[in-house]
Amino acid sequence: MTPKPETRLSNKIKAHVKGGGGVVLKLHGSTMQESGQPDLMGWIAVGDDPVHFAVELKMPGRDADELQEWRLKEWGRGDFCVGVVHSLEEFLQLVYDYQADRQE
């Protein structure tokens, strides 16, 4: 069975994070978890510094719903890099931009 596009995106990001020595956790929605939590959470090394992230994965043309956006803002208040990403490249750009902003 061919994985869904969002699953393929998740797998690409997880492989990249783990390949660089980072840690990533896929959150699976269920009745045991609060609704709207980000799809992936973890940290990735950017230079010598870890960047903690919480991201919502969406296919191109799709956006997070209101609850998902609210949850991302919650995590962002805790100094997590947060956002909605549609590709591995977008994920990396989000993380590198976040790190660059922290260093200014």
N, C-alpha and C positions, 0 to 999 in steps of 0.2 A: 504494500500500500504506500503510495506516495505521500510524504508529509505535506501538510497545509503550508501555504506561503509564509504565514506568521511563524510556524514552527521552524521552517528553514532559516528565517531571519534570526530567530532566537538561537538556533544552533550555531550560526555563523558568529554571532556576537559572543556567545559563551566560549567557543573555541578560541577566538582571538584573545579574550580576557585571560583565560586559563593558560594559553600559550605564552603570554607575557608574564606569567607568575602571579596573576591576580586571582581573585575569588569571585564567583558569581553564583547566584541562587535564582532559580526560576520559581516564581510563586504561581501556584495553580489555584484558580478560583474554585471555591467549594463552599458548602454551607458552614464549614468550620472556620472560615476566614472572613474578615471584614470585606465588604464589597469595595471595589474601586482601587484596591492596592496595586502598585506598579507590577509589571510583568517580570522585570529583572532587577535585582539589587545586588550590590557587591562593591568591590573596589578594583581599580586598575592602576598600574604604575604609569605615571607620566613624568618622565625624567627620573628624578630621585624621590618624587613625592607620590603617595597614594591619593587617588581621587575616589571618594565614595560616591556611588551613583544609585539612582532609583529611576528607571525609565519605563515608559509605556510603549509597547511595540504596536505599530499600526501599519497596514498596507498603504501604499501611495494613494492619496485622495481621501483617506480616512483620518479623522481626528479623535482625540480623547473626548469622552463625554464629560459632563459637568462634575460628576463625582470623582472621576479619575483625575481631572485637572486639580480639584480641591485637595485630593490626597497627595499629588505631586508637590503642591505648594506646602503642605505640611512637612514633607520630607525636606524640602528646600530650606525651610526655616532652621533645620538642624544641620545645615552646612553640607547637604548632599547636592551633587550635581543632578539636576532633574530635567526631564523633558520627554517629549513624544518623538520617537525616531522611526523612520521608514526604511532605513538601510544601515548596513555596517558603517558605511562612510559617514552618514549623518550622525551615528552614535559617536564615532571617533571625533568628528568636528565639534560636537557638543562638549565632549570631555576636554579636548585641547583648548577650546575657547574658555571653558570654565577655569581651567588651570591658569591660563594666561591672565584672566581677569583677577584671579587671586593674587598673582605676583605683582600687579601694578600698584 
